[in-house]
Amino acid sequence: RKEVEQDPGPFNVPEGATVAFNCTYSNSASQSFFWYRQDCRKEPKLLMSVYSSGNEDGRFTAQLNRASQYISLLIRDSKLSDSATYLCVVNRVGDDMRFGAGTRLTVKP
Amino acid sequence: EAQVTQNPRYLITVTGKKLTVTCSQNMNHEYMSWYRQDPGLGLRQIYYSMNVEVTDKGDVPEGYKVSRKEKRNFPLILESPSPNQTSLYFCASSRNRADNEKLFFGSGTQLSVL
């Protein structure tokens, strides 16, 4: 079983739509959680960290559910420029980042 | 400008011909790491280094070597490449391993081994 699992998609949504991705992780010792964005064949870039109480950054909202071991990313009012692959990443103290395989999002006009 | 510089961007080679992918960072980071990315598998760590002369295996180290003789450089060496090493490779760095949530990535190397 993969340590971090994501629905690969693709998610095809119209501009202005709200879309949500989930990610599950298997190691209950995981302590830090992140969403990275990756454009086609380019380097991943940190989108946002995920905090226990949930956090928001503009149109993006991230939430963590430790009991069920999943994190989520909600994108409101989708823009064409949001088209990318979104990587779920978890980390344990003293260990290295574990990346999900990514969820592909395409926002269409 | 703070950056991780990775070269080459694209590389096509043949089985068995030794190659090196270079990685350099200008942020005085202690921690550096190599990943490979394959469809459906996400980024998998090959090797990492916590400081000069300190390197360790990641999840998929077979067929790869690294060195960390200087803080800024962390080359990835394939002594005898094979077709199953065809992949997209990324180098990354962060201030230190404990602070590796803020990873800076190089622009990637697409390697094809024929």
Interface residues (C-beta under 8 A of the other chain):
Chain A: K2 V4 P8 S32 F34 R41 K42 E43 P44 K45 L46 S49 L87 N91 V93 G94 D96 M97 F99 G100 A101 G102
Chain B: S33 Y35 G40 L41 G42 L43 R44 Q45 Y48 G58 L88 F90 R97 A98 N100 E101 K102 L103 F105 G106 S107 G108 Q110
